[in-house]
Amino acid sequence: MKDKKIIAYKNERVKKFAYNLRKLIIDVVMGEWSRLGVVQRGNPTSVYLKIEDERSDLLRMLRASIYECPCCHQAERDMYFNGPMQEWFCTQCVQKYRDYYQKQKAIHGDLKVDDDDFYVTFL
């Protein structure tokens, strides 16, 4: 996939359908995550750790998907694909990261800003 891509819906009906589908998928994934948590209790350590790995994989996949912004956890926003990070962020969080980076660069000049590599991926 390209380094940067924005998914923005112009038609309100399509937008509502897409956002509802995102919420449905999130609910299903979180339901499975909770079900695995119940199954996990009272098991021996090896089984417990295997189930914990499955639960972690579910959350990691959800956070990296277009269904939910990994920062604000919103599902009802236009999404921006950050190629270097291989994750989707909502356009509002992307703008906040850009603004913060520009503000820090204005204050500190050419000095390296904390997590400079992270913020540069949003430019």
N, C-alpha and C positions, 0 to 999 in steps of 0.2 A: 504494500500500500504506500501511497505517497507519504512524504514526510509530514505534511500538514493538510488537513481536509476538514471542512465544516459541513455538518448535516443540519440544515435549517428547513423547516416546513413552512410553506407560504399559505397553503390551503388549511383553514381552521379544522375542517372535518378530518383531514389526513393527520394533522398535528394531534388532535384529540385521540384518534385511533392509535397512533404511534405511542403516545404517552401512556395510554391505558394498557397497551401491550407490554410496554416496559415495566409498568407497575405489577402486572400479572406475573411476568417472568421473575421479577424480584421476589414477590410473595411466594412463588413456588420454590425458588432457591432457598429462601430463608426458612420455609416450612421444612424442607429436607434437612437443612442445617440444624434446626431444632430437633427434628426426629432423631438424627444421628446423635445429638447430645443426650437424649433420653436413653438410647441404646448403649451409649458409651458408659453410663454409670454402672458400677458394680462389676465391670469386666476386669480380667487380669491385665497386667501392665502392657503386654505385647498387643492384645486386642484393643485396649484403650488407646495406645499410641497410633495404631493403624487407623482407627476411626477418627482420631484427632487430625491425622494427615488428610483424610478425606474432607473433613470439615474445613480445614485451612485451604485446601484446593478450591472448594466451592466459593469461599469468600474471595480468594485471590482472583479467580476467574470473573466473579461479579464485579470486583473493583476495576479490572482491566477492560471490561466490556463497555459497550455504548449505552447500556441500560441505566447506569448510575454514575454520577460524577464521584471520583474517589476522594475529593476534598469536602464538598458540601453535601454529598449523598442525595442530591436532587435528581429526579428522573424526568421532570417536566420542563426541560430546557433544551435549547439547541446545543449540539455537542461539537467539540473541536478535537480532532485526532492529533496527538503529539507524537510524531514519528520516532524521535530518539528515545522516548520513554515507552512507546508502544501502549499508550493508554488514551482513553477518551476523557476530556474534561468539559464541563459546561462552559459556554462562552463568557459567562459572568466571572467565573474563577480565573479563566485565562486573562481577561482584562485586568483583574485585580493583580495578578502576577506581573503583567506587563507594566502596569502603573507603578507598582512597588519597585520593580527593577529600575525603571526610569528615574524615579524619585531618589533612590539610593545612589545611582550613578551621578545624578546632579549634585548630591551632597558630597560624595566621596571622590568624584572625578574618575581618574583612571585606576584608582585603587580597587583591588578585588573585593567585591561584595560577597557576603556570606552566601554559600550555595550558588555562586555565580553560574556554574554550569547548568544548574537546574533552571534558573530563570531565563537563560539564553535560549533554551529549547522552545520557549513560548513566543519569541520574537519573530 
